[in-house]
Amino acid sequence: MATQQSKAHHVGEWASLRHTSPEIAEAIFEVANYDEKLAEEIWRQQGNDDVLFRAFDKTDADVLTWDDVVVERKNV
């Protein structure tokens, strides 16, 4: 479920271009308060616990991807 702010930032497209699950991308933007430069910085760090907790809260999936790297729920 995308928020109006996430739609405005084209989070789905942003996620696709970065080979990142939409749930992770949306969580990145939430943590970055929708600041695109900060979101990009967080994405490059690949492993922000707050982002991962938020992302897995958005889905029932046990596996998400962050820049083609598989992240399993059980490891978060």
NORSULQUI-V566733 format. One record per residue. RES is the residue in one small letter. SS is DSSP state (helix for helix, strand for strand, loop for the rest). PHI is phi in whole degrees, -180 to 180 (* if undefined). D_FIRST is the distance of its C-alpha to the first C-alpha in Angstrom with 1 decimal. Layout:
BEGIN
[[RES | SS | PHI | D_FIRST] [RES | SS | PHI | D_FIRST]]
END
This chain:
BEGIN
[[m | loop | * | 0.0] [a | loop | -87 | 3.8] [t | loop | -85 | 6.6] [q | helix | -61 | 9.8] [q | helix | -65 | 11.6] [s | helix | -67 | 9.7] [k | helix | -63 | 10.1] [a | helix | -63 | 13.7] [h | loop | -96 | 14.3] [h | loop | 53 | 13.3] [v | helix | -58 | 11.6] [g | helix | -61 | 11.2] [e | helix | -67 | 14.9] [w | helix | -57 | 15.8] [a | helix | -64 | 14.6] [s | helix | -61 | 16.4] [l | helix | -64 | 19.5] [r | loop | -105 | 19.7] [h | loop | 52 | 19.1] [t | loop | -129 | 16.4] [s | loop | -59 | 13.3] [p | helix | -58 | 10.0] [e | helix | -64 | 9.1] [i | helix | -68 | 12.6] [a | helix | -61 | 12.4] [e | helix | -64 | 9.6] [a | helix | -65 | 11.7] [i | helix | -60 | 14.8] [f | helix | -66 | 13.9] [e | helix | -63 | 13.2] [v | helix | -64 | 16.5] [a | loop | -85 | 18.2] [n | loop | 52 | 17.3] [y | loop | 63 | 16.1] [d | loop | -88 | 19.7] [e | helix | -64 | 19.7] [k | helix | -65 | 23.1] [l | helix | -67 | 22.1] [a | helix | -60 | 19.0] [e | helix | -62 | 21.4] [e | helix | -64 | 23.8] [i | helix | -63 | 21.4] [w | helix | -61 | 20.3] [r | helix | -64 | 24.1] [q | helix | -70 | 24.8] [q | loop | 45 | 22.7] [g | loop | 154 | 22.6] [n | loop | -69 | 21.3] [d | helix | -60 | 20.9] [d | helix | -60 | 18.6] [v | helix | -62 | 16.1] [l | helix | -65 | 16.5] [f | helix | -61 | 16.2] [r | helix | -63 | 12.9] [a | helix | -62 | 11.6] [f | helix | -70 | 13.0] [d | helix | -68 | 11.6] [k | loop | -88 | 8.0] [t | loop | -149 | 9.7] [d | loop | -95 | 12.9] [a | loop | -62 | 14.3] [d | loop | -94 | 17.7] [v | strand | -138 | 17.9] [l | strand | -129 | 16.0] [t | strand | -121 | 17.9] [w | strand | -131 | 18.9] [d | loop | 54 | 21.3] [d | loop | 67 | 22.2] [v | strand | -97 | 23.0] [v | strand | -78 | 21.8] [v | strand | -119 | 20.5] [e | strand | -99 | 20.8] [r | helix | -53 | 19.3] [k | helix | -65 | 22.9] [n | helix | -97 | 24.0] [v | loop | -101 | 21.6]]
END
